[in-house]
Amino acid sequence: MKNTVATFAQAKAEGRKLAMLTAYDYSTAKLEDEAGIDGILIGDSLGNVVLGYEDTLSVTVEDMIHHSAAVARGAKNALIVCDMPFLSYEVSVPDAVRNAGRLLKEGRANCVKLEGGEEVCPQVAAIVAAGIPVMGHLGLTPQSINAFGGFKVQGKSEAAARKLISDAKALEAAGAFAIVLEAVPAKLAALVTKEVGVPTIGIGAGAGCDGQILVYQDMLGMFSDFCPKFVKRFANVGEAMRDGFANYIDEVREGSFPSAEHTFKIDDEVLEKLY
């Protein structure tokens, strides 16, 4: 059964935790979908884990469309959420609506996610008014990494905590159907979760959120450039991949692959006629 924004709202009402992961390609999305994931985020984190950038700022709308469409082809039941990349919504409300529409129309996403609080509420309201569901994102917002001065936990002071709560309420009032809380103290995230009527999805924000999300390369041990404190390794796929690659290289170089079982036959009579 297809997950929708209504499914997410119902999950919060019933106290059922929501599980989300990122994906950026057809094969991964298909596997996550078959496992029963509630939602898949095509995150602008693809800039780091897929495209090799140092941050998410270089990711374009075209990049997001390309990867979102691939994910949508692989996942039939999960809610497909696509990130709006840097400067695709901040400049103007019309730009925000237009780019959000492209992510649905060309990228085949079900909804979009954008970063920021009260300052982006006009964009959120306009996108929602255009019939496009919006997921908010507060706390550590990677597109603002230069303003934050690095990857730091957010909301630790009284003023910052009050602003986080205020921003969450503002996003809900603007029409956001859910809010990601990233790198927020667990007790504060739990408080925000109680203060808003929409689901909160935590990443480094404790178990008090209505759901959780991780970058799948992080939780499978496939991305070793940087591993945040909040990541748990659920499998060592990266190690298994390196071993598999090394074994393949060895067998090719020593001539043991391909063996007879991996080759096709031809009748000797046919070959004799070639001479």
C-alpha positions in Angstrom: 0.0 0.0 0.0 1.3 3.4 -1.0 2.4 5.7 1.8 1.2 9.3 1.6 1.3 12.4 3.7 -2.0 11.2 5.2 -0.2 7.9 6.2 2.4 10.0 8.0 -0.2 12.0 9.9 -2.0 8.8 10.9 1.2 7.3 12.2 1.7 10.2 14.6 -1.9 10.0 15.7 -1.5 6.3 16.4 2.0 6.6 18.0 3.5 4.4 15.3 7.2 5.3 14.5 8.1 6.1 11.0 11.2 4.8 9.3 12.9 6.7 6.5 16.2 6.3 4.6 17.9 8.1 1.8 18.2 6.6 -1.7 19.6 8.0 -5.0 19.1 5.2 -7.5 16.6 2.6 -8.7 18.2 -0.6 -7.3 18.7 0.8 -3.7 15.2 2.3 -3.7 13.7 -1.0 -4.8 15.5 -2.9 -2.0 14.4 -0.3 0.6 10.8 -0.4 -0.6 10.8 -4.2 -0.5 12.0 -4.1 3.1 9.0 -2.0 4.0 10.5 1.5 4.5 7.8 4.2 5.1 9.5 7.0 3.2 12.6 7.5 1.0 14.4 10.9 0.8 16.4 11.8 -2.2 18.6 14.0 -0.2 21.0 16.7 -1.5 23.4 14.6 0.6 23.9 13.0 -2.8 26.4 15.8 -3.3 28.6 14.1 -0.6 28.0 10.4 -0.9 27.3 10.1 -4.7 28.9 13.0 -6.4 31.9 13.4 -4.2 31.5 17.1 -3.3 32.7 18.5 0.1 29.2 19.8 0.8 25.7 19.9 -0.5 25.9 23.5 -2.0 26.9 22.4 -5.5 23.9 20.1 -6.1 21.5 21.4 -8.8 17.8 21.0 -9.4 18.8 18.9 -12.4 20.8 16.6 -10.2 17.8 16.1 -7.9 15.4 15.5 -10.8 17.7 12.9 -12.3 18.1 10.9 -9.0 14.5 11.4 -7.9 13.1 9.9 -11.1 15.4 6.9 -10.7 14.2 6.3 -7.1 10.6 6.7 -8.1 10.9 4.0 -10.6 12.2 1.6 -8.0 9.9 2.4 -5.0 6.2 1.8 -5.4 5.0 2.0 -1.8 7.3 4.4 0.0 6.6 8.1 0.2 9.1 9.8 -2.1 10.5 13.0 -0.7 12.9 15.1 -2.7 15.2 17.8 -1.3 15.1 21.2 -2.8 18.8 22.1 -3.3 20.6 25.3 -2.3 19.2 28.5 -4.0 16.2 26.7 -5.6 13.8 28.2 -3.2 15.5 31.0 -1.2 15.6 33.7 -3.9 11.9 34.1 -4.5 8.5 32.5 -3.9 7.8 32.0 -7.6 11.2 30.3 -8.0 10.4 28.0 -5.1 7.0 27.0 -6.5 8.4 26.5 -10.0 11.3 24.3 -8.8 9.2 22.3 -6.4 6.8 21.6 -9.3 9.7 20.4 -11.5 10.8 17.9 -8.7 7.3 16.4 -8.8 6.6 16.7 -12.5 10.0 15.6 -13.8 11.5 13.9 -10.7 8.3 12.0 -9.9 8.6 12.8 -6.2 5.5 12.9 -4.0 6.6 15.9 -2.0 9.6 18.2 -1.4 11.8 19.0 1.6 13.4 22.4 2.2 15.5 23.8 5.0 14.8 26.8 7.3 12.2 28.1 9.7 10.1 31.3 9.7 12.1 32.9 7.0 11.0 30.2 4.4 7.4 30.0 5.5 6.1 32.2 2.6 7.7 29.7 0.2 6.3 26.7 2.2 2.8 28.2 2.1 3.0 29.0 -1.6 4.3 25.5 -2.5 1.5 23.9 -0.4 -1.1 26.2 -2.1 0.1 24.9 -5.4 -0.8 21.4 -4.3 2.7 20.2 -3.4 3.3 18.7 0.1 6.3 20.1 1.9 8.5 18.6 4.6 10.4 21.1 6.7 14.0 20.8 8.1 15.3 22.4 11.2 18.3 22.2 13.5 21.5 21.5 11.6 20.6 22.5 8.0 23.5 21.5 5.8 22.9 24.2 3.2 23.7 26.7 6.0 26.9 25.0 7.0 29.0 28.1 6.2 26.8 30.3 8.5 27.0 27.7 11.3 30.8 27.4 11.0 30.7 23.6 10.7 28.6 20.6 11.6 27.5 21.5 15.1 24.6 20.5 17.4 21.8 23.2 17.2 19.4 24.5 19.8 21.6 24.2 22.9 21.1 27.7 24.3 17.8 29.0 25.6 17.4 31.5 22.7 18.2 28.9 20.1 15.9 26.4 21.7 13.0 28.9 21.8 13.7 29.7 18.1 13.6 26.1 17.1 10.2 25.6 18.8 8.9 28.8 17.2 10.2 27.8 13.8 8.6 24.3 14.1 5.2 25.9 14.9 5.6 28.4 12.1 6.3 25.6 9.6 3.3 23.7 10.7 1.1 26.8 10.4 2.5 27.4 6.9 1.3 23.9 5.9 4.3 21.6 6.3 3.1 18.0 6.8 6.3 16.9 8.6 9.5 18.3 10.0 13.0 16.8 10.0 15.0 17.7 13.2 18.8 17.2 12.6 21.5 17.3 15.3 19.2 18.6 18.0 19.5 17.6 21.7 17.2 14.7 22.4 15.1 16.4 25.1 14.5 19.5 23.0 13.5 17.3 20.0 11.0 15.4 22.2 9.6 18.8 23.3 9.2 20.0 19.8 7.5 16.7 18.9 4.9 17.4 21.6 4.5 21.0 20.6 3.5 20.4 17.0 0.8 18.3 15.5 2.8 17.1 12.5 5.3 14.2 12.5 8.9 15.0 13.4 11.6 12.9 11.7 14.8 12.8 13.7 18.4 12.4 12.5 20.7 12.8 15.5 17.7 14.1 17.5 17.0 11.2 19.9 14.2 8.6 20.1 11.5 11.1 21.1 10.8 12.0 17.5 7.9 10.5 15.6 10.3 8.8 13.2 14.0 8.5 12.1 16.0 8.9 9.0 19.6 8.1 8.1 21.8 8.3 5.0 21.8 4.7 3.9 25.5 4.7 3.0 26.3 5.7 6.6 24.1 3.0 8.3 25.6 0.3 5.9 29.2 1.4 6.4 29.6 2.4 2.7 30.8 6.0 3.3 33.9 6.4 5.3 34.9 10.0 4.7 32.9 11.1 7.8 30.7 9.3 10.2 28.4 11.4 12.5 28.0 10.4 16.2 24.4 9.7 15.6 24.9 7.0 13.0 24.6 3.3 13.9 26.1 0.8 11.6 23.4 -1.8 10.9 25.6 -3.8 8.5 29.2 -3.6 7.2 28.3 -3.6 3.5 31.3 -1.3 2.7 33.7 -3.9 4.0 31.9 -6.7 2.1 32.1 -4.6 -1.1 35.8 -4.0 -0.7 36.4 -7.7 -0.2 34.3 -8.6 -3.2 36.1 -6.1 -5.4 39.5 -7.4 -4.2 38.6 -11.0 -4.8 37.4 -10.2 -8.3 40.6 -8.3 -9.1 42.7 -11.3 -7.9 40.8 -13.9 -9.9 40.9 -11.8 -13.1 44.7 -11.3 -12.7 45.4 -14.9 -12.0 43.1 -16.1 -14.8 40.7 -18.1 -12.7 37.7 -15.9 -13.6 35.9 -16.5 -15.8 35.8 -20.3 -15.4 34.0 -22.8 -17.6 30.7 -22.3 -15.7 30.7 -18.6 -16.6 31.2 -19.0 -20.3 29.1 -20.0 -23.4 29.8 -23.0 -25.6 29.9 -23.5 -29.3 30.0 -26.7 -31.3 33.5 -27.7 -32.5 32.1 -28.5 -35.9 31.2 -24.8 -36.3 34.7 -23.7 -35.4 36.2 -26.3 -37.8 34.3 -24.7 -40.7 35.9 -21.4 -40.0 39.4 -22.7 -41.0 
